[in-house]
Amino acid sequence: AQKVTQAQTEISVVEKEDVTLDCVYETRDTTYYLFWYKQPPSGELVFLIRRNSFDEQNEISGRYSWNFQKSTSSFNFTITASQVVDSAVYFCALSDLVMDTGRRALTFGSGTRLQVQP
Amino acid sequence: KAGVTQTPRYLIKTRGQQVTLSCSPISGHRSVSWYQQTPGQGLQFLFEYFSETQRNKGNFPGRFSGRQFSNSRSEMNVSTLELGDSALYLCASSLEQATRTGELFFGEGSRLTVL
C-alpha cells in the first residue's frame, strides 16, 4: 500500500467554487509530520503547511484550510472561493520513521492537479 | 534572501554520458535533498546531505551519487545515463534535516532529457 495516497489525480473547478483535495496516509510511527506543497507551472514546489501528529487542530490561513483526522489517517486540504492562480499540482507528504532502516523518510503522494477555470 | 538555485535549468544528454547537477541552498540552510520527478513515478527521494554527510538515501542505483561541500552547496551526478533518467531533478534545502520538523524550500529544478 502507498504511504501517502492522493486518489484524485485531477480536479477541475470553476472560479469561486470551493474544492477539497484528499490525502490519506499510512504509518506505524507515533510521531510523524504531514505537509502540503504546491507546484505551480513554473515547477518550484512551495511549502504550504506542516502538521505534527500530536496536533489535530484544524488550521485556516486565508482561503486555505486543513482538516487533520488521525482516526481516518487523513489530512485534507480545502481551498475556499478558488481562483485561477490556485491552478497547480498539490502534493501531500509524510515524514515518519521507516522501521526497516530506522531512519526517517519524507514521502510524497502522487499529487493532485487542480485546474481552476475562469 | 535568495532562494534555492539549481543549475543548469535544462540539459540534453545522450545515453551512456554522465551529468552533474548543482544546487545552492538558501543561505544558512545546512540540509540539501534531491528528488527526481517524472510523470509516471511522481516525486522520488534520491538522497539528503546534512553538514557534508549523506544522511539518507532513496532506492536508486549506484549510478546516482551526490556530495555536499563545506558551504552547503551540493552536486548530484548520474553516470551512464539511461533513457529512463529523463526527469525533472529537484533540489530542496532546509535548516535542519529535512525529515525532521523542517520545511523544505525547493528550487525550480533541472530538466534532464536523455536521448
Chai-1 contact restraints between the chains, C-beta under 6 A:
chainA,res_idxA,chainB,res_idxB,connection_type,confidence,min_distance_angstrom,max_distance_angstrom,comment,restraint_id
A,G43,B,E108,contact,1.0,0.0,6.0,A-B,restraint_1
A,G43,B,G109,contact,1.0,0.0,6.0,A-B,restraint_2
A,E44,B,F106,contact,1.0,0.0,6.0,A-B,restraint_3
A,E44,B,E108,contact,1.0,0.0,6.0,A-B,restraint_4
A,L45,B,F106,contact,1.0,0.0,6.0,A-B,restraint_5
A,F47,B,E103,contact,1.0,0.0,6.0,A-B,restraint_6
A,R50,B,E103,contact,1.0,0.0,6.0,A-B,restraint_7
A,S95,B,T99,contact,1.0,0.0,6.0,A-B,restraint_8
A,R103,B,N56,contact,1.0,0.0,6.0,A-B,restraint_9
A,R104,B,T99,contact,1.0,0.0,6.0,A-B,restraint_10
A,A105,B,T99,contact,1.0,0.0,6.0,A-B,restraint_11
A,L106,B,A98,contact,1.0,0.0,6.0,A-B,restraint_12
A,L106,B,T99,contact,1.0,0.0,6.0,A-B,restraint_13
A,F108,B,L43,contact,1.0,0.0,6.0,A-B,restraint_14
A,S110,B,G42,contact,1.0,0.0,6.0,A-B,restraint_15
